[in-house]
């Protein structure tokens, strides 16, 4: 990926020097009733939940059997006036360039639709972080919080993506950010709000099916970013799209469940199969049209 000459975003918050602790351990989380060993480790939880992108508290409540949204006090506590800062290390610099590139893609696309794109902030953290959606740990993977309209990422996630799931490459890393920004686009379109409202009171299998459609659409929106970023700024190098589609295939629900428990439970899917994720990213990349991302149709 050609990125070093790219613009840097001014919407990055570097909170990696903060020492924050969580009052809850994620060690007991289970996915879809658990595998043969009755549960899975934090690394697997990270990949299963990663790219979910919606409200992390909603995800946690699904896993723990709880309910409810973050309290008002939680949201107010999270909304401190953090200062943006220019990253000094290469990986954070890369993230800043990718975020800027999503801004340069979505701003004109929104203008064409007669709307104004509200740029999200991206928060770099280490270990754990407090957001308007509540406390989150690195094990959750990257996520988008609609409560404060920020993308959160612990950069150590990229090492796990590369080594544990054989999904290396800078374009695979960029795809992760573009997917989370895709959830921000859904937030501005009002899609996240509608889906979360529809999921209230639904049987779990039906709610999961809506989550799959939401996630596949975010994959398609990531593909739209790749389409326009390459057309306008020529960022894609040979093999880059393969990197993104490889990452998408490695984190499909079916691939993860086969790896962790040896069998697949479709009703528990929340992100889509490997083939679905590859299909929808590719759909966005080939067409570059928001109308092509109607995964709810």
Secondary structure, DSSP 8 states (H G I E B T S, - for coil): ---TTS---S-EEE-TT-----SS--TT--STT--TTS---HHHHHHHHTT--S-HHHHHHHHHT------HHHHHHH----------SHHHHHHHHHHHHHHHHHHHHHHHTT------EEEE-SSEEEETTEEEEGGG-SEEETTTTEEEE-THHHHHHHHTS---SHHHHHHHHHHHHHHHHHHHHTHHHHHHHHHTT--HHHHHHHHHHHHHHHHHHHHHHHHHHHHHH----TTHHHHHHHHHHHT-HHHHHHHHHSS--GGG-SS--HHHHHHHHHHHHHH--GGGG-TT-
